[in-house]
Amino acid sequence: MAIIETKGLKKYFDSVKAVDGIDLAINEGEMLVILGPSGCGKTTLMRMIAGLEKPTEGEIYIDGVEVTQLPPRNRDISMVFQSYALYPHMTVYNNIAFPLKAKKLSKKYIKEKVEWAAKILGIGELLERKPRHLSGGERQRVALCRAMVKEPKILLLDEPLSNLDAKLRATARDELQQFQRQLGITTVFVTHDQIEAMGLGDRIVVMNHGKVRQIGSPEEIYHNSNDTFVATFLGSPGINLIERNNYLVGFRPENFLPREVVKQKKGLNKFPLRVSRVEHLGADRLVYGETDDEKGVTKVIAKLPSSITVLVESGKKYDFVVQEQHMRYFDDQSGIRLKVKP
């Protein structure tokens, strides 16, 4: 296990500021998820930690020792790529054993480490197969095993679940989290998928345009977003934002409810909703519509659980409410969250 720190880390490609001054402290044994849209700089940041990219400015420390100029092989790091990067002509056993063979370790030691890793990830019966005979989930486990056998201080994962289908991704997330907890390896996981981030991270770093927008636990990031970018990026659907005089009002779709189902009488914010469409998704209903704001109307969404049986129909108008504790307020120019109600 290791502690990772970056100080003033920058990476410029000509005029493009891929990473623009990032200070991070990654705790020993934690799963830190770097989340953001394509092009936000998250993979470039990970590649600098790995030593695959040299920073334009700034320093990187592992356990207090500066490693900014050290090559990858001297950082005690393993990395799993989005493509898994398995050798197609090698068996699973030889793919996993490759980094150990490169160190010219004994055959006995290599066999013990490969079998140990394969047992942890449940692929012991696959060791004689070639990658082309494996499913996406099995290939992911092989890539993780290859990373594990080196017993690195740090594990870097670059969107390793993105090639899996939705059902398999859910299973893989659970397995990955169990594996990381079991070994206690300091892990950095890069993704653009908020569900992966919320489900896996001890903490989440939200990035955009090369900068960190917020760092915190999944609960902090979701319920107390620092700005409108974070608030809208997280959540499915994202937060509703309505313009008021010089500020924005924000509330999550799951907190936007028909007035008649809320027993509370005080501390409610009322929004007349003209319903345009209702989507029935089994466990939930998504209610799409419009409500009034300072400039006319704004499109909003309510997310109603199946336990709420109130009839809501397209083309009709209803009173919806949000409890005050679920309201968030943002500056309409900067998007920064306001700590008190304007």
C-alpha positions in Angstrom: 0.0 0.0 0.0 1.1 3.5 -0.7 0.2 7.2 -0.4 0.2 9.2 -3.6 0.5 13.0 -3.8 0.5 15.4 -6.8 1.5 19.0 -6.4 0.7 21.6 -9.0 0.6 18.9 -11.7 0.2 20.2 -15.3 0.4 18.6 -18.7 0.1 20.8 -21.8 0.0 19.7 -25.4 0.8 22.9 -27.3 -2.1 25.2 -26.4 -4.2 22.4 -24.9 -4.2 22.3 -21.1 -5.0 18.6 -20.6 -4.1 18.8 -16.9 -4.0 22.2 -15.4 -2.6 22.4 -11.9 -3.8 19.5 -9.8 -3.1 18.9 -6.1 -4.2 15.5 -4.9 -3.5 13.3 -1.8 -4.6 9.7 -2.3 -4.8 7.8 1.0 -3.2 4.5 1.7 -5.4 1.6 0.7 -8.2 3.7 -0.7 -10.1 3.4 -4.0 -10.0 6.8 -5.5 -12.1 7.3 -8.6 -11.3 10.0 -11.1 -14.6 10.9 -12.9 -15.3 13.2 -15.8 -16.4 13.5 -19.4 -14.2 12.6 -22.4 -11.3 15.0 -22.8 -11.3 16.3 -19.2 -7.8 15.1 -18.5 -8.5 12.1 -16.2 -6.5 9.6 -18.3 -3.6 12.0 -18.8 -3.5 12.5 -15.0 -3.3 8.7 -14.4 -0.6 8.3 -17.1 1.5 10.9 -15.3 1.1 9.0 -12.0 2.1 5.8 -13.9 5.2 7.5 -15.5 3.9 7.1 -19.0 3.6 10.9 -19.5 6.1 13.5 -18.2 4.5 16.5 -16.5 4.9 19.9 -18.0 5.1 21.2 -14.4 4.6 19.9 -10.9 5.7 16.9 -8.8 4.5 13.4 -8.0 5.3 11.7 -4.7 4.8 8.1 -3.6 5.2 7.5 0.1 6.8 10.9 0.4 9.5 10.2 -2.2 9.4 12.3 -5.4 9.0 10.0 -8.5 8.3 12.7 -11.1 11.2 11.7 -13.3 11.3 8.0 -12.5 10.4 5.5 -15.3 7.3 3.3 -14.7 9.3 0.3 -13.8 10.7 2.1 -10.7 7.4 3.2 -9.3 6.0 -0.2 -8.1 2.8 0.4 -10.0 0.6 -1.9 -12.0 -1.8 -0.6 -14.6 -4.9 -2.2 -16.3 -5.9 -0.6 -19.6 -9.3 -0.3 -21.2 -8.3 -2.8 -23.9 -6.7 -5.2 -21.3 -3.7 -5.5 -23.6 -3.5 -9.3 -23.4 -1.0 -11.2 -25.6 -3.3 -13.2 -28.0 -0.7 -15.9 -28.8 -0.1 -16.7 -25.1 -2.2 -18.8 -22.7 -3.9 -17.2 -19.7 -1.1 -18.6 -17.5 1.6 -17.1 -19.6 -0.2 -13.7 -19.8 -0.4 -13.6 -16.0 3.2 -14.8 -15.6 4.7 -12.5 -18.1 5.8 -9.6 -15.7 7.4 -12.2 -13.4 9.2 -14.0 -16.2 10.6 -10.6 -17.3 12.2 -10.4 -13.8 13.7 -13.8 -14.3 12.1 -15.2 -11.2 12.1 -19.0 -10.5 9.5 -21.2 -12.2 8.3 -22.4 -8.8 7.7 -18.9 -7.5 5.9 -17.8 -10.7 3.6 -20.9 -10.6 2.7 -20.1 -7.0 1.9 -16.4 -7.7 -0.1 -17.2 -10.8 -2.2 -19.8 -9.1 -2.6 -17.5 -6.1 -3.9 -14.6 -8.2 -6.1 -16.9 -10.4 -7.7 -18.4 -7.3 -8.6 -15.0 -5.9 -10.3 -13.9 -9.1 -11.8 -17.3 -9.8 -10.2 -18.1 -13.1 -8.1 -21.1 -12.1 -9.8 -23.3 -14.7 -8.9 -20.9 -17.5 -5.2 -20.9 -17.3 -4.6 -23.0 -20.4 -7.0 -21.1 -22.6 -6.0 -18.3 -25.1 -7.6 -14.8 -24.7 -9.8 -15.3 -27.8 -11.6 -18.1 -26.0 -12.6 -15.9 -23.1 -15.5 -13.6 -22.4 -15.0 -9.9 -21.7 -15.4 -10.4 -18.0 -12.8 -13.2 -18.0 -10.3 -11.1 -20.0 -10.8 -8.4 -17.4 -9.9 -10.8 -14.6 -6.8 -12.0 -16.5 -5.6 -8.4 -16.8 -6.2 -7.9 -13.1 -4.4 -11.1 -12.3 -1.4 -10.0 -14.3 -1.4 -6.7 -12.4 -1.7 -8.5 -9.0 1.1 -11.0 -9.3 3.7 -8.2 -9.1 2.1 -7.3 -5.7 2.4 -3.6 -6.5 1.9 -0.8 -4.0 -0.4 1.0 -6.4 -3.0 -0.3 -8.9 -4.1 2.0 -11.8 -7.3 1.1 -13.7 -8.1 3.0 -16.9 -11.8 2.4 -17.7 -11.3 -1.4 -17.4 -15.1 -2.1 -17.4 -16.1 -0.1 -20.4 -16.0 -3.0 -22.8 -18.4 -5.1 -20.8 -22.2 -5.2 -21.2 -24.3 -3.5 -18.6 -25.2 -6.7 -16.7 -21.6 -7.9 -16.6 -20.4 -4.5 -15.5 -22.5 -4.6 -12.4 -21.0 -8.0 -11.5 -17.5 -6.9 -12.3 -17.8 -3.8 -10.1 -18.7 -6.0 -7.2 -15.8 -8.4 -7.8 -13.4 -5.5 -8.3 -14.4 -3.9 -5.1 -14.1 -7.1 -3.1 -10.7 -7.8 -4.7 -9.4 -4.3 -3.8 -10.7 -4.5 -0.2 -9.1 -8.0 0.2 -5.7 -6.9 -0.9 -5.8 -3.3 0.4 -4.0 -1.9 -2.6 -4.1 1.8 -3.1 -6.1 2.0 -6.3 -6.9 4.8 -8.8 -9.8 4.1 -11.1 -10.5 6.3 -14.1 -14.0 6.4 -15.6 -16.6 8.6 -17.4 -19.4 6.4 -15.9 -21.0 8.0 -12.8 -22.5 4.7 -11.7 -19.1 3.1 -11.6 -17.7 6.1 -9.7 -20.6 6.1 -7.1 -20.5 2.4 -6.7 -16.7 1.9 -6.4 -15.1 5.0 -4.9 -14.2 5.7 -1.3 -13.7 9.2 -2.7 -14.4 10.7 -6.1 -12.4 13.3 -8.0 -14.6 15.1 -10.5 -12.6 16.7 -13.3 -13.5 19.0 -16.2 -11.2 20.9 -18.6 -8.1 19.7 -16.9 -9.1 20.9 -13.4 -10.6 19.3 -10.3 -14.1 20.5 -9.7 -14.7 18.6 -6.5 -13.3 15.9 -4.3 -15.4 14.0 -1.7 -17.3 10.8 -0.8 -20.0 9.7 -3.3 -22.6 11.1 -0.9 -20.9 14.5 -0.6 -20.4 14.8 -4.3 -24.0 13.9 -5.1 -25.9 15.7 -2.3 -23.6 18.7 -1.8 -22.2 19.4 -5.3 -19.8 22.4 -5.4 -21.2 23.8 -8.6 -23.6 23.3 -11.4 -21.2 21.2 -13.5 -20.8 18.6 -10.8 -24.5 18.7 -10.0 -25.6 18.1 -13.6 -22.9 15.5 -14.4 -23.9 13.3 -11.5 -27.4 11.8 -11.3 -29.6 10.0 -13.8 -31.4 12.1 -14.7 -29.3 15.1 -13.6 -30.3 17.8 -11.2 -33.1 20.2 -12.2 -32.0 23.9 -12.4 -34.5 26.8 -12.5 -33.6 30.5 -12.9 -34.6 32.9 -10.2 -33.5 36.6 -9.7 -29.7 36.4 -10.0 -29.4 32.8 -8.8 -30.3 29.2 -9.8 -32.4 26.8 -7.8 -31.5 23.1 -8.0 -33.2 20.0 -6.9 -32.8 16.3 -7.7 -35.6 14.5 -9.7 -36.2 12.0 -6.9 -37.0 14.9 -4.5 -39.5 16.5 -6.9 -42.9 15.0 -5.8 -46.6 15.5 -6.3 -48.0 17.8 -3.5 -50.6 15.2 -2.4 -48.1 12.6 -1.4 -46.0 14.9 0.9 -47.5 14.9 4.4 -45.3 17.8 5.5 -47.1 21.2 5.4 -44.3 23.7 6.1 -40.9 24.1 4.4 -42.2 23.2 0.9 -41.3 24.9 -2.3 -44.1 24.6 -4.9 -43.6 24.2 -8.6 -46.6 24.0 -10.9 -45.7 21.2 -13.4 -47.2 20.9 -16.9 -46.6 17.3 -17.8 -45.5 16.5 -21.4 -44.5 12.9 -21.1 -44.3 10.0 -18.7 -41.9 7.1 -19.0 -42.7 3.9 -17.1 -39.4 2.1 -16.2 -40.7 -0.6 -13.9 -39.3 0.5 -10.5 -39.6 4.2 -11.4 -41.6 6.6 -13.5 -39.9 9.6 -15.1 -42.2 12.6 -15.4 -41.1 15.2 -18.0 -42.6 18.6 -18.0 -42.2 22.4 -17.8 -42.4 24.9 -14.9 -42.1 28.7 -14.8 -38.8 30.5 -14.3 -37.6 34.1 -14.7 -37.2 33.8 -18.4 -40.4 31.9 -19.2 -40.4 28.1 -18.8 -37.8 25.5 -17.9 -37.9 21.8 -18.6 -37.8 19.6 -15.5 -38.0 16.0 -14.6 -39.5 14.1 -11.6 -38.4 10.6 -10.7 -41.3 8.8 -8.9 -40.8 5.4 -7.3 -43.4 2.7 -8.1 -44.6 3.0 -4.5 -46.1 6.4 -5.4 -49.3 5.4 -7.2 -50.7 8.9 -7.8 -51.9 9.2 -11.4 -49.9 11.7 -13.5 -50.9 12.1 -17.1 -49.4 13.8 -20.1 -51.0 17.1 -21.0 -52.2 17.9 -17.5 -51.0 20.3 -14.8 -50.1 19.3 -11.3 -48.6 20.9 -8.2 -45.2 19.4 -7.4 -43.1 20.3 -4.4 -39.6 20.0 -3.0 -38.8 20.0 0.7 -36.5 22.9 1.7 -33.7 20.5 2.9 -33.4 19.2 -0.7 -33.1 22.6 -2.3 -29.6 23.8 -3.5 -28.8 27.3 -4.7 -26.1 28.3 -7.2 -24.7 31.6 -8.5 -26.2 32.1 -12.0 -22.9 33.4 -13.4 -20.1 31.2 -12.0 -22.3 28.2 -11.2 -20.7 28.0 -7.7 -23.0 26.7 -5.0 -24.3 29.3 -2.5 -24.0 28.2 1.1 -27.1 30.1 2.2 -30.4 30.8 0.4 -30.4 34.1 -1.4 
